[in-house]
Amino acid sequence: MSTSIRNVRNRPAELYPFTQKYRLKKTQTALAYWALDKKKEREKLIDRLLRFI
């Protein structure tokens, strides 16, 4: 896994509305985002999460 602590602290702005609406912890949500190695997979995750908002 290529996820580093630096990436986890760099939280994507796209996740902010989702974390606010469902009152999720930002660090754990960012970790789940950065656990995906490929950018295309992360974009797919964001698209799916934004459907719930």
C-alpha positions, 0 to 999 in steps of 0.5 A: 500500500502506497498510502503515507501519513502526508496523504492522509492529512491532505484531505480532498475537498470533495469529501467535505460535504459527505463528512459534514452530512453524515458527521464522519471523522475527517481523518478516517474518511481521508484514510479510506480515500487514500487507501485506494492506490489509483486515481481513477478508483478514488474518483469513482469513490467520490462519485458514489459518495456524492450520490448520497448527498 
